[in-house]
């Protein structure tokens, strides 16, 4: 897994949700019904600012070429979204699945905001989720949050949660990857990542 260097930040990010469910149209003018399927996940289009085609730029381009076959980890962009630090929260309980997640180890009495993204690491893989409602952590740092999408893996007690700088592990959604070598000795690089796990 290639990790995008900490000093490299996107100049533009376009996040999106991939939905594997389907709305079914009723026959003869009937209403719609929803069929959900597990596996919903996130993706993001990332445009990097121009990078000089010197040693550092060449190394970054090399990493992105390697990511085509190895995968890439970035920090999930949250724009101007600001939330109080949640702290070193972990999953509270075993065999956790579905759209509800109990946690412990949060900053006591902190508010976990609706729309906040967080990542959870389980079995060496990282999964990205979003809070569906505002939740107040207890004075002991415990909370139960509603999340989306539905968990794609059964979590274990103590799995680490990252609210402050969510991680995103994806695969470059292409059979090939190109970059632009400009005459002013800068390079333009962009890529499209789809959550891999």
Steps between C-alpha positions, in 0.01 A plus 500: 500500500643836393434788742468850353766715675366725775626816330302428183147638513240497223418830330159355415316194630168368375364237741209276407299206632465173310162339562442131420131515590225575251167681483242283324220674309153359568307361206197683356576826679579351840748661739868429537641243740855476622720190493821548699808291442813496716818650367431874474828692520674827420716624217684826433650680202822676609680777312841590639647849468775536236817325618850582376641221289811483718605220734199544731254517212653197331479305828132594544420396142683172562289437811179564307610263224563233765157571654341377179583144609552542877218734609526848652422645843407868535336717764129537425424863407243669727530854363402772748316254726611565856429279795635475851776239533348161577821350638628142493165324464471125441216260428317402819376141475558198280322370190400855404305527175222698335448879520551557876842524660585523870832657592709581805808713559357820353564837662240517781190708422614572143243534223545269203347700216261382232686484170836425663700232322713249686702194415520170684785252468424129519730217400752741346240657268341844531130572449346847464162594652292808577301597811126525424402698809649723767600306811632613838766280658444420865718627783680162473571555128246246372251554218278311260490649152287438193717454193489456125572305297421172673811326633654267242691296757424382853707720733679387813526657843785751507519566124642853461280789381646816345275807500756780494677395177307212341704266284384377161645196325411464136595360166558724201188437294672457164703253299752776434614822665643805326660826608576822313858623453478877441753716318545713814648191675191433709281191496123472532378184673153377585344165581166338580490276808231249593494356852666162475366302799 
